[in-house]
Amino acid sequence: MTEQFIMIILLIALGYLLKRINFLKAADSQVLSTLVLNVTLPSLVIVNLNSAALDFSFSILPIMMIAYGVLAKITVLWLFNRHNNHIKGTVGMMTASLNIGLFAYPLVDTIWPKNGMIYFGMADIGGAIIMFGVTYFVGSYFSQGGDQFDFKYLGKKLITSVPLVTYIIMFTLNMLNIHLPKVSIDFFTIISKANMPLSMILLGVMLNFKIERHFLPIAIKYLLAHYGLGLIAGLLVHFLLPVSDEMIKTTLLIAWLLPVGVAIIPYSIQFKYKTLPLVGMVTNISIVISIIILYIYQALFV
């Protein structure tokens, strides 16, 4: 497993190097992101869920993700209550808006290749509702001149999220005991093998280690809250959640320690926040921190 993590770090470093030498540019990251989210990641979901053993007990995962998302946002907004609306809106958006698609899926498929995607896919359903619903509402609420919350926007984002829709379709087919033919799975298996390297290279391209000194104290305070709340909630679930499936508890703990989702950047632009450097800095730092956390976790417990 350590060798696999070294390969992951090298792929991220390759993406960062290709950006630094101008071999890949910002526009190229959009192409890579489109390929990962709309082609390789859905293919990975199809392969993993086609013959997986599922039951309705997995529904606890999206429920817990939504509950945590709402409570965590309320807590962080209280912690930053004395700051201006742009800071409160920014930290409110970032809280519990987790990078499951680009960051977690390829790593989860490496650490738990047999069933990890099943659990994190269910968690992603709740995560998507938080990201495209509650997070969007928080950003709109604290913005000056931002758009009002639109339920049509939430519905559109949910039904146009290819990985999420793929997961729901495959979950439904699985529960109905309907499985895709072998030739289809063979085809999607070939495509899915590109998901991990493309995702990690994309993360490297997106990395930016520029430190904005003006926002550094706020970034540190937020990161302490982000990982502190995630760890506390994860430990409470581990010891108190009345489920026998330990992987459910593991999924929630790891999910709540994931980095900030990159969708917060376009939200910040849409709502005209003056804190875009803060969002970029926290997003990048959280990617590095979460990689370290996942490496330590798999080394000790997997």
C-alpha positions as CSV (number, residue, x, y, z in Angstrom):
1,M,0.0,0.0,0.0
2,T,2.9,2.4,0.8
3,E,4.2,1.8,-2.8
4,Q,0.8,2.7,-4.2
5,F,0.7,5.9,-2.2
6,I,4.2,6.8,-3.5
7,M,2.8,6.3,-7.0
8,I,-0.1,8.6,-6.2
9,I,2.2,11.3,-4.8
10,L,4.4,11.0,-7.9
11,L,1.4,11.4,-10.2
12,I,0.3,14.6,-8.3
13,A,3.8,15.9,-8.5
14,L,3.9,15.2,-12.2
15,G,0.7,17.2,-12.7
16,Y,2.2,20.1,-10.7
17,L,5.5,19.9,-12.7
18,L,3.7,19.9,-16.0
19,K,1.8,23.0,-14.9
20,R,5.0,24.7,-13.7
21,I,6.8,24.2,-17.0
22,N,3.7,25.4,-18.9
23,F,3.1,22.0,-20.6
24,L,-0.4,22.0,-19.1
25,K,-2.4,25.2,-18.6
26,A,-5.6,26.2,-16.8
27,A,-7.7,25.4,-19.9
28,D,-6.2,21.9,-19.9
29,S,-7.4,21.3,-16.3
30,Q,-10.9,21.9,-17.5
31,V,-10.5,19.2,-20.2
32,L,-9.0,16.7,-17.6
33,S,-11.8,17.5,-15.2
34,T,-14.4,16.8,-17.8
35,L,-12.9,13.5,-18.7
36,V,-12.6,12.4,-15.1
37,L,-16.0,13.5,-13.9
38,N,-18.0,12.5,-17.0
39,V,-16.1,9.5,-18.4
40,T,-13.5,7.6,-16.2
41,L,-15.3,8.1,-12.8
42,P,-18.7,7.0,-14.0
43,S,-17.0,4.0,-15.6
44,L,-15.4,3.1,-12.3
45,V,-18.8,3.4,-10.6
46,I,-20.4,1.1,-13.1
47,V,-17.8,-1.6,-12.7
48,N,-17.9,-1.5,-8.9
49,L,-21.7,-1.5,-8.5
50,N,-22.6,-3.9,-11.3
51,S,-22.2,-7.0,-9.1
52,A,-21.8,-5.5,-5.6
53,A,-23.8,-6.9,-2.7
54,L,-26.0,-4.0,-1.6
55,D,-28.8,-3.5,0.9
56,F,-30.9,-0.6,2.2
57,S,-28.7,-0.3,5.3
58,F,-26.4,1.9,3.2
59,S,-29.0,4.7,3.3
60,I,-27.6,5.7,6.7
61,L,-24.6,7.2,4.8
62,P,-26.3,10.0,2.9
63,I,-28.5,10.8,5.9
64,M,-25.4,11.2,8.2
65,M,-23.7,13.3,5.5
66,I,-26.6,15.7,5.3
67,A,-26.9,15.9,9.1
68,Y,-23.2,16.5,9.6
69,G,-23.2,19.1,6.8
70,V,-25.9,21.2,8.3
71,L,-24.6,21.0,11.9
72,A,-21.0,21.7,10.8
73,K,-22.0,24.8,8.8
74,I,-24.0,26.2,11.8
75,T,-21.0,25.5,14.1
76,V,-18.4,27.2,11.9
77,L,-20.7,30.2,11.2
78,W,-20.9,30.6,14.9
79,L,-17.1,30.4,15.3
80,F,-16.7,33.1,12.7
81,N,-19.6,35.2,13.8
82,R,-17.5,38.3,14.4
83,H,-16.2,38.5,10.9
84,N,-17.8,40.2,7.9
85,N,-20.3,38.6,5.7
86,H,-17.8,37.7,3.0
87,I,-15.7,35.7,5.5
88,K,-18.8,34.1,7.1
89,G,-20.2,33.2,3.7
90,T,-16.8,31.8,2.5
91,V,-16.2,29.6,5.6
92,G,-19.9,28.6,5.5
93,M,-19.6,27.4,1.9
94,M,-16.3,25.6,2.5
95,T,-17.5,23.7,5.6
96,A,-18.7,20.1,4.9
97,S,-18.4,20.8,1.1
98,L,-16.1,17.8,0.5
99,N,-14.1,16.7,-2.5
100,I,-15.3,13.2,-3.0
101,G,-15.4,12.9,-6.7
102,L,-11.9,14.1,-7.8
103,F,-10.0,13.3,-4.6
104,A,-11.7,10.5,-2.7
105,Y,-12.8,8.0,-5.3
106,P,-9.4,7.2,-6.8
107,L,-7.8,6.9,-3.4
108,V,-10.7,4.9,-2.0
109,D,-10.5,2.5,-5.0
110,T,-6.8,2.0,-4.1
111,I,-7.2,1.5,-0.4
112,W,-10.5,-0.5,-0.4
113,P,-10.6,-2.0,-4.0
114,K,-13.4,-4.5,-3.2
115,N,-16.1,-2.3,-1.7
116,G,-14.9,1.2,-1.0
117,M,-16.6,2.8,-3.9
118,I,-20.0,1.4,-2.8
119,Y,-19.8,3.1,0.6
120,F,-18.3,6.4,-0.6
121,G,-20.8,6.5,-3.5
122,M,-23.7,6.4,-1.1
123,A,-22.0,9.1,1.1
124,D,-21.6,11.2,-2.1
125,I,-25.3,11.3,-2.5
126,G,-25.6,13.2,0.8
127,G,-22.5,15.2,0.0
128,A,-24.0,16.3,-3.3
129,I,-27.1,17.6,-1.6
130,I,-25.0,19.6,0.8
131,M,-22.7,20.9,-2.0
132,F,-25.4,21.9,-4.5
133,G,-28.1,22.8,-2.0
134,V,-27.1,24.0,1.5
135,T,-23.7,25.3,0.4
136,Y,-25.2,27.3,-2.5
137,F,-27.8,28.7,-0.1
138,V,-25.2,29.8,2.4
139,G,-23.1,31.5,-0.4
140,S,-26.2,33.3,-1.7
141,Y,-27.4,34.3,1.8
142,F,-24.1,36.1,2.8
143,S,-23.3,37.6,-0.6
144,Q,-24.0,41.2,-1.5
145,G,-26.0,41.3,-4.7
146,G,-25.8,37.5,-5.2
147,D,-28.6,35.5,-6.7
148,Q,-31.4,34.2,-4.5
149,F,-31.5,30.5,-3.8
150,D,-33.2,28.7,-6.6
151,F,-34.5,25.1,-6.1
152,K,-34.3,24.7,-9.9
153,Y,-30.6,25.2,-9.6
154,L,-30.3,22.5,-7.0
155,G,-32.4,20.1,-9.2
156,K,-30.4,20.9,-12.3
157,K,-27.0,20.3,-10.6
158,L,-28.1,17.0,-9.1
159,I,-29.5,15.6,-12.4
160,T,-26.6,16.8,-14.4
161,S,-23.9,15.3,-12.1
162,V,-22.9,12.4,-14.2
163,P,-21.2,10.4,-11.4
164,L,-24.1,10.9,-9.0
165,V,-26.7,9.9,-11.6
166,T,-24.6,6.9,-12.7
167,Y,-24.4,5.8,-9.0
168,I,-28.2,6.1,-8.5
169,I,-28.9,4.2,-11.7
170,M,-26.4,1.5,-10.9
171,F,-27.7,1.3,-7.3
172,T,-31.2,0.9,-8.6
173,L,-30.3,-1.8,-11.1
174,N,-28.4,-3.6,-8.5
175,M,-31.3,-3.6,-6.0
176,L,-33.5,-4.9,-8.8
177,N,-31.0,-7.7,-9.5
178,I,-30.3,-6.4,-13.0
179,H,-26.7,-6.6,-14.2
180,L,-25.0,-5.3,-17.3
181,P,-23.5,-7.9,-19.7
182,K,-19.9,-8.9,-19.4
183,V,-18.8,-7.2,-22.6
184,S,-20.1,-3.9,-21.2
185,I,-18.3,-4.3,-18.0
186,D,-15.1,-5.2,-19.8
187,F,-15.4,-2.0,-21.8
188,F,-16.0,0.2,-18.7
189,T,-13.2,-1.6,-16.9
190,I,-10.7,-0.4,-19.5
191,I,-11.9,3.2,-19.2
192,S,-12.0,3.0,-15.4
193,K,-8.3,2.2,-15.1
194,A,-7.5,5.7,-16.3
195,N,-9.5,7.3,-13.5
196,M,-6.8,7.2,-10.8
197,P,-3.8,8.5,-12.8
198,L,-5.9,11.3,-14.5
199,S,-7.5,12.4,-11.2
200,M,-4.1,12.6,-9.5
201,I,-2.5,14.5,-12.4
202,L,-5.5,16.8,-12.3
203,L,-5.0,17.5,-8.6
204,G,-1.4,18.3,-9.3
205,V,-2.3,20.7,-12.0
206,M,-4.8,22.4,-9.7
207,L,-2.3,22.8,-6.8
208,N,-1.1,26.3,-6.0
209,F,1.1,26.9,-3.0
210,K,0.8,30.7,-3.1
211,I,0.2,32.0,0.5
212,E,-1.9,35.0,1.0
213,R,-0.6,36.5,4.2
214,H,-3.7,38.7,4.7
215,F,-5.9,35.6,4.9
216,L,-3.5,33.2,6.6
217,P,-4.9,33.6,10.2
218,I,-8.4,32.9,8.9
219,A,-7.2,30.0,6.8
220,I,-5.5,28.4,9.8
221,K,-8.6,28.9,12.0
222,Y,-10.9,27.4,9.4
223,L,-8.6,24.4,8.8
224,L,-8.5,23.7,12.5
225,A,-12.3,23.8,12.5
226,H,-12.6,21.8,9.3
227,Y,-10.5,18.9,10.5
228,G,-11.4,19.2,14.2
229,L,-15.1,18.9,13.6
230,G,-14.6,16.1,11.1
231,L,-12.4,14.2,13.6
232,I,-14.8,14.7,16.5
233,A,-17.9,13.7,14.5
234,G,-16.0,10.7,13.1
235,L,-15.0,9.5,16.5
236,L,-18.5,9.9,17.9
237,V,-19.9,7.9,15.0
238,H,-17.2,5.2,15.6
239,F,-18.1,4.7,19.2
240,L,-21.8,5.6,19.3
241,L,-23.5,4.9,15.9
242,P,-25.5,1.7,16.4
243,V,-24.5,-0.1,13.2
244,S,-22.6,-3.4,12.9
245,D,-20.9,-2.6,9.6
246,E,-17.6,-1.0,10.5
247,M,-17.0,0.2,6.9
248,I,-20.0,2.6,7.3
249,K,-18.2,4.2,10.3
250,T,-14.9,4.3,8.4
251,T,-16.5,5.9,5.4
252,L,-18.1,8.7,7.5
253,L,-14.8,9.3,9.4
254,I,-12.7,9.5,6.2
255,A,-15.4,11.5,4.3
256,W,-15.5,14.2,7.0
257,L,-11.7,14.6,6.8
258,L,-11.6,15.1,3.0
259,P,-10.4,18.4,1.4
260,V,-12.7,21.3,0.5
261,G,-14.5,20.7,-2.8
262,V,-13.4,22.7,-5.8
263,A,-17.0,23.8,-6.6
264,I,-16.6,26.5,-3.9
265,I,-14.4,28.4,-6.3
266,P,-17.1,29.0,-9.0
267,Y,-19.6,29.7,-6.2
268,S,-17.3,32.4,-4.8
269,I,-17.0,34.0,-8.3
270,Q,-20.7,33.8,-8.9
271,F,-21.6,35.5,-5.6
272,K,-18.8,38.1,-6.1
273,Y,-16.9,37.3,-2.9
274,K,-13.7,39.2,-2.3
275,T,-12.2,36.1,-0.6
276,L,-11.3,34.1,-3.7
277,P,-7.6,33.9,-2.6
278,L,-8.7,32.5,0.7
279,V,-10.8,29.8,-1.0
280,G,-7.9,28.8,-3.3
281,M,-5.4,28.7,-0.5
282,V,-7.6,26.6,1.8
283,T,-8.6,24.2,-1.0
284,N,-4.9,23.5,-1.8
285,I,-3.7,23.2,1.8
286,S,-6.6,20.9,2.6
287,I,-5.6,18.6,-0.3
288,V,-2.1,18.1,1.1
289,I,-3.4,17.6,4.7
290,S,-6.0,15.0,3.6
291,I,-3.4,13.1,1.6
292,I,-1.3,12.9,4.7
293,I,-4.3,11.8,6.8
294,L,-5.3,9.1,4.4
295,Y,-1.7,7.8,4.2
296,I,-1.4,7.6,8.0
297,Y,-4.8,6.0,8.3
298,Q,-4.2,3.3,5.7
299,A,-0.7,2.6,7.1
300,L,-2.1,2.1,10.6
301,F,-5.6,0.6,10.1
302,V,-6.0,-1.0,6.7
